[in-house]
Each structure stands twice: as C-alpha cells, then as structure tokens.
Amino acid sequence: MAGERHDYFDHPDLIGWSYEGENNDGFVVIMTNAAGGTKIMYAGKQYSGQLFTDGNHDILINEDGSGEFICDDGKLNIYKVKETV
C-alpha cells in the first residue's frame, strides 16, 4: 500500500483509516461494531472534487482533501475513487 496512512481511532465503536495512495489508488476504510455513523476523514488533496464510493454511498471529497464517510450499522465500508464512464 503506497502513500501516507491516516488513522482515526478516536471513538470506541467507530474507527477508520485511509491511504492516500499513488496514481489514483487511494482508499478509505471505516468500520463499527455498533450503530453506524459518519466520520470526516482525509483522503488526499489530489482527490479534491472527486467521488469516493463503496458501491452504496458516494462521498464528495472537498477542497481540503476530506470527506464525510458513512458506515452502516455493524459493518465495514471500504471506499475508493469512483470510476467515470
């Protein structure tokens, strides 16, 4: 896994991490063992204006390189750059 990693272990039940990646291959992981929720996480400034998706939720990355990622109840959600057709 390339690129800088960012950890989000600031909540006892909702955690996550992200890898900035290289060549548009960054990803974000968010998971919970309880009720779902959201967490603002840094994906990387290079993704500003792009969508990340887990197949169910699309997250817009803001100009600072962050997005508010969604985790479903008791689940693990993995987001990557949404491919455009």
KEZA-224182 format. One record per atom (N, C-alpha, C): x, y, z. Coordinates in steps of 0.1 Angstrom, whole numbers, plus 5000, padded with zeros to 4 digits. Atoms other than C-alpha are relative to their C-alpha. Layout:
% KEZA-224182
XYZ/...
% end
This chain:
% KEZA-224182
500849885000/500050005000/500950125000/499249885002/501550324988/499350135006/500549884995/501150675002/499950015015/500149984985/500650825036/498749945006/501250054993/498250655061/499650095010/500649914990/495950845083/499049915009/500850084991/494450675114/498950085007/501149934993/491050765130/499549905011/500450094989/490850575163/499650085012/500449904990/489150855182/498649975006/501350044995/485950665190/500049855004/499950144996/485450335209/499449904990/500750095009/483050185183/500150034985/499949965014/483650375150/501450054997/498649965003/487150375136/500249994985/499750005014/488850415103/501450034997/498749965005/491950475083/500050024985/499949975014/492950605049/501449994995/498749995007/495850565024/499850094989/500149905011/496450855001/500349934986/499850085012/497850604975/500950084990/499349945012/499650684942/499249974988/500750035013/498150714907/498549975002/501550014998/494550754920/499649865006/500350134994/494650424940/499850015015/500249994986/493950564975/498749945004/501250064995/491250424997/499750045014/500449964987/489350485029/499249885006/500750114992/488150215055/499450065012/500749964988/485550285081/499249895005/500750124995/484050025104/499550035015/500549994987/481949985135/499549865005/500650124994/480849715159/498750035007/501249954994/477749915169/499250074990/500849925009/475450165154/500950074990/499249935011/476650325121/500150155003/499749854998/477750685118/500850054988/499149945010/479950915099/501350055007/498749954995/483551035102/500650084989/499349925010/485351315085/501449954999/498750075001/488451155071/500750064988/499249945010/491351285049/500449894990/499650105011/491751105015/501250054993/498949945007/494251345000/499650124991/500349895008/494251684983/499949974985/500050045015/494851514949/498649954996/501350055003/491251384952/498950105001/501049894998/489551724957/499150004988/501050005010/486351734937/499649874994/500350135005/486251364931/499149925009/500950084991/483751104944/500849875004/499650134995/484750804965/498749925002/501250084998/482350514966/500349875006/499950144994/481750184985/499049914992/501050085008/479150074959/498650045004/501349964995/476250214980/500050155003/500049864997/477350564991/501150074992/499049925007/479150834971/500350125009/499549904991/481251074991/500950104992/499349905007/482451404976/501250055008/498849954993/486051504986/500150154998/500049855001/486251874994/501450054996/498849945005/488952114985/501249985010/499050034991/490952025016/500549865000/499750145002/491051665006/499349905010/500850084990/488551535032/498649984995/501550035003/485051385030/499449945013/500750064988/482451275055/499549864996/500250145004/482450895051/498949935009/501150074993/479450675061/500349865003/499950144996/479550355080/498649955004/501350054997/476450135081/500149925013/500050074987/475349965114/500749864999/499350134998/477749685124/500849964988/499450035012/479549705091/501450054998/498749955005/482949765074/499750054986/500249945013/482750005045/501450044994/498849975007/485650045020/499750094988/500249915010/485750344997/501250024991/498949975010/487850404965/499450104990/500449905010/487750664937/499049944991/501150055009/484550624917/500550024986/499650005014/485350534881/499050084992/501049935009/483850764855/500049934986/500250075013/482550624822/500050114989/
% end
